[in-house]
Amino acid sequence: MGAGLRTVPGSSLRTDPHPPWPRWTGELASLVYIAIIATIANVTGAFYIMFPELGALSHDVFTRPRGTWARAPILLAITPVLTGVAGTIFTRTMPYGFASVLLTVGAAVLIIELLDSPVAPAISAGLLPLVVGIRSWWYAPGIMLGTFLLAGLSLVWKEYAEPLKSTAKTAIEDAIQDTIELPSSRLGWLIALFAFVAFAVLLVTLTGWRFILFPPLVVIGFEMLGHPEICPWARRPLWLPLACFLTAAGGFFFWHLFGVGPLAAACAMVWGIAVLRVFDLHVPPALAVALLPLVMDHPTAIYPVSVGIGTLTMTIWFLLYRRIFNLSS
């Protein structure tokens, strides 16, 4: 699969006499961006414009302006759109079940591999229509609005952020993240990923709780299983279920309090960022988990419980995978 692990040029550690921007500057920019997208979705009534993984993508782009996603604006713009088209096709032609979920995830992974794209959250863009029942052909163009806007803003943001280099700690994190966002050369992890997806669909079938297999969970598994030695949250997997449960609970709370407008989106993002800071975890998909209630049809308190179960299942699956293949922690 792919070209194997490699470091993207430009991710080497560098210093600069100028002091770095505080991290909260990029986080604030991502909040403003998400509020704008949520406003557009609210005004137009096209709720699918509020693609939850835009939270993860925007946070990474604005806090790591020299990171892999920010340095690949074209792939950032088009990869989620293409996987979204594939997801719409399967949603319109097949009912939710083992076949449709596996085909959707398979198509998304194939698109990422063919494009050699680092944008793993695009997998979530493909699975989201099937999970929440979006059958409109306008779903992919809606995603395009958000991703193309983000790609354009990333170019502008990079110009302003470039003179102010990262600190050594952030540069190290960037170098690690640049590596994990690229495909692994192993094949066994892909089998493990699809086996997990099938098992998660079984749990959904038995419980009726579709969000046990919430779309960002496949992105989390894609990184954990594909690159376990260096994936940031794979090094502290036991904290992952609690962190995702809390971001999901916060997103549900703010949806219940404010509805689906920009205020709810911004508050959900703030909550998600705060949770990840408290746990000292770098898990961008967890921000998508916080935003997911805004595109759900009447979410209930079962949502954060389902997220907790799904993430705990993934954590156990990963720990078994790591033990079986004697992988380093």
KOLDRENTOR-509189 format. One record per residue (C-alpha): x, y, z. Coordinates in pm, 1 decimal, padded with zeros to 6 digits. Example, Ala and Ser with C-alpha at 12.3 -4.5 7.8 and 13.67 -1.06 7.14 Angstrom:
<site xx="01230.0" yy="-00450.0" zz="00780.0"/>
<site xx="01367.0" yy="-00106.0" zz="00714.0"/>
END
This chain:
<site xx="00000.0" yy="00000.0" zz="00000.0"/>
<site xx="00135.0" yy="00338.9" zz="-00096.4"/>
<site xx="00496.1" yy="00438.6" zz="-00091.2"/>
<site xx="00555.6" yy="00357.7" zz="00273.6"/>
<site xx="00657.2" yy="00585.1" zz="00555.9"/>
<site xx="00847.8" yy="00892.3" zz="00453.6"/>
<site xx="00905.1" yy="01241.1" zz="00581.6"/>
<site xx="00773.6" yy="01523.0" zz="00367.2"/>
<site xx="01034.2" yy="01779.5" zz="00263.2"/>
<site xx="01010.9" yy="02092.1" zz="00470.6"/>
<site xx="00926.8" yy="01920.8" zz="00798.1"/>
<site xx="01282.8" yy="01941.1" zz="00933.4"/>
<site xx="01335.8" yy="02129.7" zz="01256.0"/>
<site xx="01426.1" yy="02493.0" zz="01206.6"/>
<site xx="01460.2" yy="02790.1" zz="01437.1"/>
<site xx="01387.5" yy="03153.2" zz="01384.3"/>
<site xx="01474.1" yy="03466.4" zz="01584.0"/>
<site xx="01110.6" yy="03577.6" zz="01574.6"/>
<site xx="00889.4" yy="03451.8" zz="01857.7"/>
<site xx="00617.3" yy="03204.0" zz="01747.6"/>
<site xx="00251.6" yy="03288.2" zz="01739.9"/>
<site xx="00066.3" yy="03146.6" zz="02038.0"/>
<site xx="-00117.6" yy="02826.6" zz="01954.3"/>
<site xx="-00446.4" yy="02985.0" zz="02051.0"/>
<site xx="-00414.5" yy="03219.2" zz="01749.9"/>
<site xx="-00455.5" yy="02927.0" zz="01511.9"/>
<site xx="-00728.6" yy="02779.4" zz="01729.0"/>
<site xx="-00915.9" yy="03109.3" zz="01718.4"/>
<site xx="-00885.3" yy="03116.4" zz="01340.0"/>
<site xx="-01032.9" yy="02764.7" zz="01320.2"/>
<site xx="-01322.6" yy="02872.6" zz="01541.9"/>
<site xx="-01398.9" yy="03170.0" zz="01317.1"/>
<site xx="-01382.8" yy="02946.4" zz="01010.1"/>
<site xx="-01620.7" yy="02689.0" zz="01159.7"/>
<site xx="-01860.0" yy="02965.4" zz="01267.5"/>
<site xx="-01864.3" yy="03097.5" zz="00909.1"/>
<site xx="-01933.8" yy="02752.1" zz="00765.5"/>
<site xx="-02208.1" yy="02692.2" zz="01022.6"/>
<site xx="-02364.5" yy="03028.5" zz="00937.0"/>
<site xx="-02371.3" yy="02940.9" zz="00567.2"/>
<site xx="-02527.5" yy="02603.5" zz="00647.1"/>
<site xx="-02785.0" yy="02767.8" zz="00873.5"/>
<site xx="-02879.1" yy="03038.1" zz="00624.0"/>
<site xx="-02905.0" yy="02806.2" zz="00323.9"/>
<site xx="-03065.8" yy="02516.7" zz="00512.3"/>
<site xx="-02808.3" yy="02281.9" zz="00358.7"/>
<site xx="-02691.6" yy="02127.9" zz="00686.2"/>
<site xx="-02448.1" yy="01895.8" zz="00508.4"/>
<site xx="-02227.0" yy="02198.1" zz="00432.8"/>
<site xx="-02129.0" yy="02167.4" zz="00800.1"/>
<site xx="-01908.2" yy="01865.4" zz="00731.4"/>
<site xx="-01781.7" yy="01773.0" zz="01082.5"/>
<site xx="-01428.1" yy="01684.2" zz="00975.4"/>
<site xx="-01383.3" yy="02047.7" zz="00876.0"/>
<site xx="-01324.5" yy="02098.5" zz="01248.1"/>
<site xx="-01028.4" yy="01860.7" zz="01243.1"/>
<site xx="-00895.4" yy="01991.5" zz="00912.0"/>
<site xx="-00923.0" yy="02360.4" zz="00998.9"/>
<site xx="-00768.6" yy="02314.3" zz="01343.3"/>
<site xx="-00466.9" yy="02138.4" zz="01194.2"/>
<site xx="-00428.8" yy="02381.4" zz="00904.2"/>
<site xx="-00437.5" yy="02690.7" zz="01123.0"/>
<site xx="-00229.4" yy="02556.7" zz="01411.4"/>
<site xx="00024.7" yy="02385.7" zz="01181.5"/>
<site xx="00054.1" yy="02615.5" zz="00877.7"/>
<site xx="00354.9" yy="02417.9" zz="00755.4"/>
<site xx="00193.5" yy="02079.3" zz="00824.5"/>
<site xx="00108.5" yy="01817.6" zz="00563.5"/>
<site xx="-00253.2" yy="01921.2" zz="00509.1"/>
<site xx="-00166.4" yy="02290.4" zz="00480.7"/>
<site xx="00109.5" yy="02210.1" zz="00230.6"/>
<site xx="-00125.4" yy="02009.1" zz="00009.2"/>
<site xx="-00408.4" yy="02256.7" zz="-00060.7"/>
<site xx="-00525.3" yy="02086.5" zz="-00380.6"/>
<site xx="-00559.5" yy="01746.4" zz="-00213.6"/>
<site xx="-00713.5" yy="01915.2" zz="00090.2"/>
<site xx="-00976.6" yy="02063.0" zz="-00139.4"/>
<site xx="-01060.9" yy="01765.2" zz="-00360.0"/>
<site xx="-01006.1" yy="01444.3" zz="-00159.7"/>
<site xx="-01310.2" yy="01481.6" zz="00072.3"/>
<site xx="-01523.5" yy="01583.7" zz="-00224.9"/>
<site xx="-01436.9" yy="01269.0" zz="-00420.7"/>
<site xx="-01494.6" yy="01038.4" zz="-00122.9"/>
<site xx="-01817.9" yy="01226.2" zz="-00058.4"/>
<site xx="-01933.4" yy="01146.6" zz="-00413.9"/>
<site xx="-01853.3" yy="00778.3" zz="-00357.2"/>
<site xx="-02039.8" yy="00781.3" zz="-00026.1"/>
<site xx="-02344.3" yy="00943.1" zz="-00185.4"/>
<site xx="-02354.1" yy="00680.5" zz="-00459.2"/>
<site xx="-02351.2" yy="00391.0" zz="-00211.7"/>
<site xx="-02606.7" yy="00564.2" zz="00011.3"/>
<site xx="-02846.0" yy="00612.3" zz="-00278.5"/>
<site xx="-02808.2" yy="00259.7" zz="-00414.8"/>
<site xx="-02766.4" yy="00037.7" zz="-00106.2"/>
<site xx="-02918.1" yy="00013.1" zz="00243.1"/>
<site xx="-02698.2" yy="00052.0" zz="00549.0"/>
<site xx="-02527.3" yy="-00277.1" zz="00622.3"/>
<site xx="-02206.5" yy="-00475.4" zz="00598.1"/>
<site xx="-02173.5" yy="-00449.2" zz="00220.8"/>
<site xx="-02248.2" yy="-00077.8" zz="00188.5"/>
<site xx="-02023.6" yy="00023.5" zz="00479.2"/>
<site xx="-01728.6" yy="-00189.2" zz="00365.5"/>
<site xx="-01763.2" yy="-00072.7" zz="00005.8"/>
<site xx="-01784.2" yy="00291.6" zz="00112.0"/>
<site xx="-01477.7" yy="00269.5" zz="00335.7"/>
<site xx="-01294.2" yy="00069.4" zz="00069.5"/>
<site xx="-01371.6" yy="00327.7" zz="-00197.3"/>
<site xx="-01255.2" yy="00611.1" zz="00028.4"/>
<site xx="-00927.2" yy="00435.6" zz="00111.6"/>
<site xx="-00874.0" yy="00357.2" zz="-00257.1"/>
<site xx="-00925.9" yy="00722.1" zz="-00353.3"/>
<site xx="-00673.6" yy="00830.4" zz="-00088.8"/>
<site xx="-00422.6" yy="00575.6" zz="-00216.9"/>
<site xx="-00469.8" yy="00662.0" zz="-00585.3"/>
<site xx="-00428.2" yy="01032.4" zz="-00514.5"/>
<site xx="-00144.0" yy="00964.3" zz="-00268.9"/>
<site xx="-00337.8" yy="01203.7" zz="-00046.9"/>
<site xx="-00246.1" yy="01274.3" zz="00316.2"/>
<site xx="-00605.0" yy="01381.4" zz="00395.4"/>
<site xx="-00724.6" yy="01078.7" zz="00594.2"/>
<site xx="-01037.4" yy="01261.7" zz="00726.0"/>
<site xx="-01173.8" yy="01222.2" zz="00373.1"/>
<site xx="-01270.3" yy="00868.1" zz="00478.3"/>
<site xx="-01521.0" yy="01024.2" zz="00714.8"/>
<site xx="-01661.8" yy="01233.8" zz="00429.5"/>
<site xx="-01738.8" yy="00913.8" zz="00242.2"/>
<site xx="-01900.7" yy="00733.4" zz="00534.9"/>
<site xx="-02104.6" yy="01024.4" zz="00671.3"/>
<site xx="-02388.0" yy="01010.0" zz="00409.6"/>
<site xx="-02441.6" yy="00640.5" zz="00477.6"/>
<site xx="-02447.7" yy="00682.9" zz="00855.8"/>
<site xx="-02677.9" yy="00986.6" zz="00872.2"/>
<site xx="-02876.9" yy="00909.4" zz="00557.0"/>
<site xx="-02774.3" yy="01199.0" zz="00330.5"/>
<site xx="-02901.1" yy="01109.0" zz="-00018.7"/>
<site xx="-02873.5" yy="01450.5" zz="-00182.9"/>
<site xx="-02635.2" yy="01497.6" zz="-00475.0"/>
<site xx="-02565.1" yy="01840.3" zz="-00324.6"/>
<site xx="-02368.7" yy="01678.8" zz="-00041.6"/>
<site xx="-02036.5" yy="01668.7" zz="-00229.7"/>
<site xx="-02070.8" yy="02026.6" zz="-00364.2"/>
<site xx="-02148.8" yy="02132.6" zz="-00007.5"/>
<site xx="-01825.6" yy="01974.3" zz="00110.8"/>
<site xx="-01648.1" yy="02143.5" zz="-00179.9"/>
<site xx="-01753.9" yy="02484.5" zz="-00051.5"/>
<site xx="-01589.0" yy="02419.7" zz="00283.9"/>
<site xx="-01274.1" yy="02244.2" zz="00163.6"/>
<site xx="-01201.0" yy="02487.4" zz="-00120.3"/>
<site xx="-01248.7" yy="02780.7" zz="00116.9"/>
<site xx="-01018.3" yy="02617.0" zz="00370.9"/>
<site xx="-00755.8" yy="02542.5" zz="00107.2"/>
<site xx="-00759.9" yy="02905.2" zz="-00004.9"/>
<site xx="-00739.5" yy="03035.4" zz="00348.8"/>
<site xx="-00450.3" yy="02799.0" zz="00420.4"/>
<site xx="-00244.6" yy="02970.6" zz="00149.7"/>
<site xx="-00315.4" yy="03314.0" zz="00296.1"/>
<site xx="-00259.8" yy="03194.7" zz="00652.8"/>
<site xx="00071.1" yy="03035.4" zz="00560.2"/>
<site xx="00197.8" yy="03367.0" zz="00422.7"/>
<site xx="00127.0" yy="03538.1" zz="00753.8"/>
<site xx="00246.5" yy="03251.2" zz="00971.3"/>
<site xx="00561.4" yy="03159.5" zz="00777.3"/>
<site xx="00785.8" yy="03436.1" zz="00919.3"/>
<site xx="00705.4" yy="03313.5" zz="01269.0"/>
<site xx="00847.8" yy="02961.6" zz="01286.8"/>
<site xx="00731.4" yy="02690.3" zz="01519.6"/>
<site xx="00896.1" yy="02620.3" zz="01851.0"/>
<site xx="01115.4" yy="02311.4" zz="01870.1"/>
<site xx="00838.3" yy="02112.6" zz="02043.7"/>
<site xx="00580.8" yy="02203.4" zz="01778.3"/>
<site xx="00827.4" yy="02131.4" zz="01499.0"/>
<site xx="00886.7" yy="01784.0" zz="01637.6"/>
<site xx="00510.5" yy="01724.8" zz="01650.8"/>
<site xx="00483.6" yy="01847.6" zz="01291.0"/>
<site xx="00753.4" yy="01606.4" zz="01175.4"/>
<site xx="00579.7" yy="01315.6" zz="01346.4"/>
<site xx="00238.3" yy="01413.1" zz="01212.2"/>
<site xx="00378.3" yy="01455.0" zz="00860.3"/>
<site xx="00485.7" yy="01091.6" zz="00878.6"/>
<site xx="00166.3" yy="00940.7" zz="01017.2"/>
<site xx="-00052.5" yy="01117.6" zz="00763.9"/>
<site xx="00106.4" yy="00918.6" zz="00481.8"/>
<site xx="00017.0" yy="00558.3" zz="00395.1"/>
<site xx="00198.4" yy="00270.4" zz="00562.4"/>
<site xx="00373.9" yy="00000.4" zz="00361.9"/>
<site xx="00221.3" yy="-00286.7" zz="00561.4"/>
<site xx="-00084.4" yy="-00473.7" zz="00436.3"/>
<site xx="-00188.5" yy="-00647.0" zz="00756.7"/>
<site xx="-00314.2" yy="-00327.5" zz="00916.1"/>
<site xx="-00562.3" yy="-00279.0" zz="00631.5"/>
<site xx="-00708.9" yy="-00623.3" zz="00695.7"/>
<site xx="-00731.3" yy="-00535.5" zz="01065.0"/>
<site xx="-00907.0" yy="-00208.0" zz="00982.0"/>
<site xx="-01172.4" yy="-00368.9" zz="00762.4"/>
<site xx="-01220.5" yy="-00649.9" zz="01015.0"/>
<site xx="-01287.2" yy="-00385.5" zz="01280.1"/>
<site xx="-01530.9" yy="-00201.3" zz="01053.3"/>
<site xx="-01721.8" yy="-00527.1" zz="00994.4"/>
<site xx="-01727.7" yy="-00599.8" zz="01367.9"/>
<site xx="-01850.7" yy="-00247.8" zz="01441.6"/>
<site xx="-02133.1" yy="-00290.1" zz="01189.2"/>
<site xx="-02226.8" yy="-00608.8" zz="01373.3"/>
<site xx="-02247.8" yy="-00412.0" zz="01699.8"/>
<site xx="-02462.5" yy="-00151.4" zz="01524.1"/>
<site xx="-02692.6" yy="-00425.9" zz="01395.6"/>
<site xx="-02725.3" yy="-00585.4" zz="01739.8"/>
<site xx="-02784.5" yy="-00261.4" zz="01933.2"/>
<site xx="-02947.6" yy="-00037.1" zz="01675.5"/>
<site xx="-02700.8" yy="00237.3" zz="01775.9"/>
<site xx="-02561.9" yy="00345.7" zz="01441.0"/>
<site xx="-02309.8" yy="00587.8" zz="01589.7"/>
<site xx="-02107.6" yy="00311.2" zz="01748.0"/>
<site xx="-01942.4" yy="00329.7" zz="01405.8"/>
<site xx="-01933.4" yy="00708.1" zz="01386.6"/>
<site xx="-01748.0" yy="00824.0" zz="01071.5"/>
<site xx="-01439.7" yy="00978.9" zz="01240.6"/>
<site xx="-01380.1" yy="00645.7" zz="01416.7"/>
<site xx="-01261.3" yy="00492.9" zz="01088.9"/>
<site xx="-01014.6" yy="00780.7" zz="01052.0"/>
<site xx="-00891.1" yy="00716.1" zz="01406.6"/>
<site xx="-00847.5" yy="00347.0" zz="01326.5"/>
<site xx="-00682.6" yy="00421.6" zz="00992.1"/>
<site xx="-00405.0" yy="00609.4" zz="01172.3"/>
<site xx="-00377.9" yy="00384.5" zz="01479.5"/>
<site xx="-00359.3" yy="00057.3" zz="01289.5"/>
<site xx="-00164.0" yy="00191.7" zz="00995.0"/>
<site xx="00105.8" yy="00370.3" zz="01193.6"/>
<site xx="00095.0" yy="00242.9" zz="01553.9"/>
<site xx="00459.6" yy="00316.9" zz="01632.1"/>
<site xx="00427.6" yy="00693.1" zz="01582.7"/>
<site xx="00055.8" yy="00780.9" zz="01584.8"/>
<site xx="00020.4" yy="01034.1" zz="01871.9"/>
<site xx="-00297.2" yy="00889.9" zz="02024.1"/>
<site xx="-00176.5" yy="00531.4" zz="01973.4"/>
<site xx="00084.6" yy="00599.2" zz="02237.9"/>
<site xx="-00187.6" yy="00675.6" zz="02495.1"/>
<site xx="-00482.8" yy="00470.4" zz="02367.2"/>
<site xx="-00656.0" yy="00424.0" zz="02702.7"/>
<site xx="-00734.4" yy="00796.5" zz="02720.7"/>
<site xx="-00893.5" yy="00796.6" zz="02376.0"/>
<site xx="-01241.5" yy="00661.2" zz="02467.8"/>
<site xx="-01283.4" yy="00910.9" zz="02751.9"/>
<site xx="-01164.2" yy="01203.6" zz="02543.2"/>
<site xx="-01397.5" yy="01118.1" zz="02253.6"/>
<site xx="-01689.0" yy="01052.3" zz="02488.4"/>
<site xx="-01642.9" yy="01395.8" zz="02644.1"/>
<site xx="-01613.8" yy="01577.2" zz="02310.5"/>
<site xx="-01928.2" yy="01395.0" zz="02190.5"/>
<site xx="-02114.7" yy="01481.5" zz="02511.4"/>
<site xx="-02013.3" yy="01845.8" zz="02480.2"/>
<site xx="-02121.2" yy="01860.2" zz="02117.4"/>
<site xx="-02457.4" yy="01706.5" zz="02205.9"/>
<site xx="-02500.9" yy="01949.9" zz="02497.1"/>
<site xx="-02435.3" yy="02257.4" zz="02284.6"/>
<site xx="-02663.7" yy="02127.6" zz="02007.8"/>
<site xx="-02936.5" yy="02081.6" zz="02269.7"/>
<site xx="-02870.8" yy="02430.3" zz="02408.0"/>
<site xx="-02823.5" yy="02634.9" zz="02089.7"/>
<site xx="-02947.8" yy="02423.8" zz="01797.9"/>
<site xx="-02744.7" yy="02396.3" zz="01478.4"/>
<site xx="-02624.9" yy="02754.3" zz="01437.0"/>
<site xx="-02275.8" yy="02905.4" zz="01445.9"/>
<site xx="-02286.5" yy="02954.4" zz="01823.9"/>
<site xx="-02333.3" yy="02581.6" zz="01881.7"/>
<site xx="-02055.4" yy="02500.1" zz="01633.7"/>
<site xx="-01810.1" yy="02743.1" zz="01791.5"/>
<site xx="-01891.2" yy="02625.3" zz="02144.2"/>
<site xx="-01852.3" yy="02261.6" zz="02041.0"/>
<site xx="-01511.4" yy="02340.7" zz="01891.0"/>
<site xx="-01400.8" yy="02529.1" zz="02202.2"/>
<site xx="-01510.8" yy="02236.8" zz="02417.9"/>
<site xx="-01333.4" yy="01984.5" zz="02197.4"/>
<site xx="-01009.9" yy="02184.5" zz="02198.1"/>
<site xx="-01030.5" yy="02222.0" zz="02576.7"/>
<site xx="-01079.9" yy="01846.7" zz="02627.8"/>
<site xx="-00780.1" yy="01761.4" zz="02409.3"/>
<site xx="-00567.2" yy="02016.3" zz="02592.2"/>
<site xx="-00664.0" yy="01876.7" zz="02931.9"/>
<site xx="-00574.0" yy="01524.3" zz="02820.1"/>
<site xx="-00270.9" yy="01652.7" zz="02626.8"/>
<site xx="-00382.1" yy="01455.1" zz="02319.6"/>
<site xx="-00345.6" yy="01544.7" zz="01952.6"/>
<site xx="-00655.1" yy="01376.1" zz="01804.3"/>
<site xx="-00804.7" yy="01601.5" zz="01532.7"/>
<site xx="-01094.9" yy="01356.3" zz="01461.2"/>
<site xx="-01218.3" yy="01418.2" zz="01816.5"/>
<site xx="-01310.6" yy="01772.1" zz="01707.5"/>
<site xx="-01524.7" yy="01621.6" zz="01431.6"/>
<site xx="-01695.7" yy="01411.2" zz="01700.0"/>
<site xx="-01791.6" yy="01732.5" zz="01881.3"/>
<site xx="-01944.6" yy="01879.1" zz="01563.3"/>
<site xx="-02124.0" yy="01565.5" zz="01446.9"/>
<site xx="-02453.5" yy="01632.8" zz="01636.0"/>
<site xx="-02500.8" yy="01941.6" zz="01418.1"/>
<site xx="-02556.9" yy="01721.8" zz="01110.7"/>
<site xx="-02754.6" yy="01446.3" zz="01283.4"/>
<site xx="-03130.6" yy="01406.5" zz="01267.2"/>
<site xx="-03252.9" yy="01458.2" zz="01625.1"/>
<site xx="-02950.3" yy="01333.2" zz="01820.7"/>
<site xx="-03013.5" yy="01188.5" zz="02165.2"/>
<site xx="-02803.2" yy="01114.4" zz="02472.6"/>
<site xx="-02734.0" yy="00775.3" zz="02314.5"/>
<site xx="-02490.6" yy="00954.4" zz="02081.9"/>
<site xx="-02204.2" yy="01013.5" zz="02330.6"/>
<site xx="-02263.2" yy="00667.3" zz="02477.9"/>
<site xx="-02233.8" yy="00516.3" zz="02129.6"/>
<site xx="-01915.9" yy="00714.1" zz="02066.3"/>
<site xx="-01771.1" yy="00588.4" zz="02393.5"/>
<site xx="-01854.2" yy="00227.5" zz="02306.9"/>
<site xx="-01716.6" yy="00258.6" zz="01954.1"/>
<site xx="-01393.5" yy="00423.2" zz="02065.7"/>
<site xx="-01345.0" yy="00176.3" zz="02350.8"/>
<site xx="-01394.6" yy="-00109.6" zz="02104.2"/>
<site xx="-01136.0" yy="00043.6" zz="01871.1"/>
<site xx="-00892.4" yy="00083.7" zz="02160.9"/>
<site xx="-00929.3" yy="-00282.3" zz="02263.4"/>
<site xx="-00899.8" yy="-00389.2" zz="01898.6"/>
<site xx="-00581.1" yy="-00186.6" zz="01861.7"/>
<site xx="-00426.8" yy="-00323.6" zz="02182.9"/>
<site xx="-00494.5" yy="-00679.0" zz="02065.1"/>
<site xx="-00350.5" yy="-00597.5" zz="01723.9"/>
<site xx="-00039.6" yy="-00449.9" zz="01882.4"/>
<site xx="00009.9" yy="-00750.5" zz="02110.3"/>
<site xx="-00042.5" yy="-01004.0" zz="01830.9"/>
<site xx="00210.8" yy="-00837.2" zz="01603.7"/>
<site xx="00447.2" yy="-00738.9" zz="01887.8"/>
<site xx="00441.6" yy="-00374.2" zz="01789.5"/>
<site xx="00610.9" yy="-00109.5" zz="01999.7"/>
<site xx="00391.5" yy="00125.4" zz="02202.6"/>
END
